[in-house]
Amino acid sequence: SLWVQRRVGIMQRSRSRSIDRTPLAGNISVSLSADGFPLVSLVHPKGGSCQVSVVGGRVTSWRSAGGTQHLDSSDPRLGGLVPSGLEQVPASAWALETMEGEAESEAVAVSVFAELPEPAFAARVRASLLPQSLTLAVELSNLAETELQETRPGTSSASAMTLECGVRGRCLPRPDLTERSEASSSSPEWLQPFGLRLAAKGYTEVKPAELPGCFQVGCSSPIELPPGSTVTGEVTLSTIS
């Protein structure tokens, strides 16, 4: 089965936020990271903050209300919360799409967007911050308009894309957790020492990686994305109270 919900139709880049939504009193700012790329900082009015790289949508820092840092970004390759499978998208293709606070969900959010002419492909990564949780949603779209003819039986269309993607993360342990902390049935056992729950929508596989605190969310095999279609999935990390 597919690891994401599939819908026919391609994504369109958002150029403005809805005027029907009342902005929160949160703070969103843009600066440059140590490697010279744009970095968006979000601060929720009720506590909590995160930093999101415009290039690739990687979350390099997430602090819940109270100031606890939950992501380990010490390793440039493994650290933080990272959409995987987007390495082929050049840094120059990424742009800041929207920054918004939605009164309906009380989330402060940012989305980044990339579009490639060849192959015709688009990606959107959206980070949504609440005081005790962080959600990373990924959309991938095959922008090719028509299906090309198969050249021989059993071969895929030349317009279809084969994608191996998902979200990987690396979390920091919680030294403040004690034996009195209640285990959560909604949290994988290997994440409980980190004081976190993990929920995934659309993805079919959630598993720990080799290093402590590392995890991979995605699928067991690559998927084929036909022309004119989009796949989506999201991961939410939340604190165990």
N, C-alpha and C positions, 0 to 999 in steps of 0.2 A: 504494500500500500504506500501511497505517497506520504512523505513526511511533513507536507504542508498543505494547507487548504489551497486549492487551485481555482482560479476564476478566469473566464475568458475576457479579454480586453487588456489593454496596456495602461500602465500608470501615467498620469499627467503630473508635471511638476507644479507644485503649489507656489503661487507668487505673492500671496497675501493671506493674512489670517482673517477669520470670520469676524465681522463687526458685531455679530450677535452675541459674542462671548465676552464676558466681563473679565479683564485682566486681573490677576492676583497681585498682591503687593510684594511679590517675589523679585529677586534680582537676577538678571541675565546679562552677562558681559562677555566680550570677545577679546582675547589677547593672543600672544604667540607662545607656542610651546618651546622647549629647549631645542628642538630640531627645526624650529622656524616655521611650523605650520600653525594655522588658526586653531585656537582652543576655546571652546565655549564653556563658561562656568555658570552653573545654575544654583541658586539658593532659594529654598522654599521658605515662605513667610512663617511657617509653623516649625521650622527646623529641618535640617538635612541639606546636603549639597552634593553636587557631582560635577565632574569635568569631562567633556566629550570632545574628541578630536574631530575636526571637520573632515579630515582625510580618513575615510574608512569607517567613521562612526564609532571608533573605539572609546569605551569609557575607561579613563585612566584613574579616576578617583570617585569613590562614593562614600559619603559619611551620612549616617542616619541622624535623626534628631538626637542630640546629646553629644555628637562629635565623634562617635566611633567610626574609624576607617575600616571598611570591609573588603576592599580590593587590594591585592598585592600587584603593583605595577613595576616591581624592581627588575623584572626580566622583560626587555622590549618585545620579545617574541611571544611569550606566554602570558604576560601580566595583564591585569585588568579584565574587562569584559569586551570580547572581540568578536565581531561578525567574521566568520571564516569564509573562504572561497572568493574573497574580493581582491586578492593580491594582484590580479591582472589589471585592475582599474588604476590608471596612473593618478598620481596626486593632483595633477592639474585639472582632472575631470571633476573633482569634488567641489561642491559649493554649499554654503549655508542656505537652507531652504526656508524654514520657519522657526520662529521663537515665540512661544506663547504660554500664557497661564490660563487655564480653562476653569472657570468658576464651577462648571457642572461637575467636573471630576476632582477639582481642587488640586490638579497636577500642574507642575511647571515643566514644560517640554521644549525640546529642540529637535529638528529633523535636518539631515544632510542628504544631498542628492547628487548622483553622478549619472551621466549619459554618454554612451559611446556610439559613434556612427558605424564602426566596423570592428567586431560584429555589432549589429544593432541591439543594444542592451542598456538597461537602466537599473539603478539600484537606489533604494531609499532606506535610511536607517533613522529610527526615531527613538529618542530616550525620553522617558517620562518619569519625573521625580515626585514622590510623596514623602512625608516625614519618615516613614519606616519601610519604604520599598522603592525599588527601581525596576522599570520595565524597559527592555530593549526589543523593539519590533523591527523586522527586516522584510522588505519587499524587493523582489527581483522580477524583472520583466524582459521578455523577448520581444523586441520592437519590430522584428520582421513582420511584414504585412501578409505575405502569402506563403503557403506551403509549396515547396518545390517537389517535383516528381521524384519518386524513388528510382535509383539507377538500377537496382537489381533486387529481387525478393529477399526479404529479411534485413535490408539495410534501412537506416533511419533517414528521414528527410534532411537534406543539406541545410535547411533553415532552422531545424530544431537545435536546441542547446542542451548539452549535458552538463549539469551543475552538481558540484559537491560542496555543499555549504551548510552552515548552521551557526551556532554561537559557542564559543569556548570561554572559559573564565578561570580566574585564579583568585582565591579568597584568603584573607588573613585569619589566623586562629584567634579566638577570643580568650585571653588569659583571665578575664574577669568572670568567666562562667564557672560555676561551682557545681557540686553534685546536687545542689538543691534545684538547679535549673531543670525544668520539666522537659522531657523529650517530646518531640512533636511527631505525630503519626503522619503529618503532611510533609515532613521533611525527610529526604534520604538520610539514612543512618550516617553515611560518610560526610554529610554536611553539618550534622548537629553540633560537633565540636566547634564549628565556626559561627554558631548562633544564627543560622539562616535556614529559611525555607526556599525551595526552588519549584516554580510552577512553569510548565511549558504548554503553549497552545500551537497546534499544528504539527509540531515535531513528534516523531515516533520513538526517539531514542534519547535517553538521559543516562549518562554514565560517568563515573569518576575516571580521571586520567591517572597516569602513573605517579605523578608528584602529588603530595598531600595538598588539598585545597583546590586542585585543578579538576575541572569537569568539562565535558563535551556534550552539547545538545545538537541533535541533527537527525541523520538517517543512517541506516546501515549500508546503503549503497547510493551512488549518484542518481539523480532524477533527470528525466528528459523533459524539457520545457518547450512546448510547441510554439510556433509563431503566434503573436498576438495574445499571449497569455501571461499571467502574473502569478507568482507563488508568494505566500506570506507565512510568517511564523514569528512567535515572540516568546521571550523568556522574562520571568519576573522573579527577582530576589527580594525577599522580605525578612525582617528580623523576627526571631522567636522571642516573644515577650516573657 
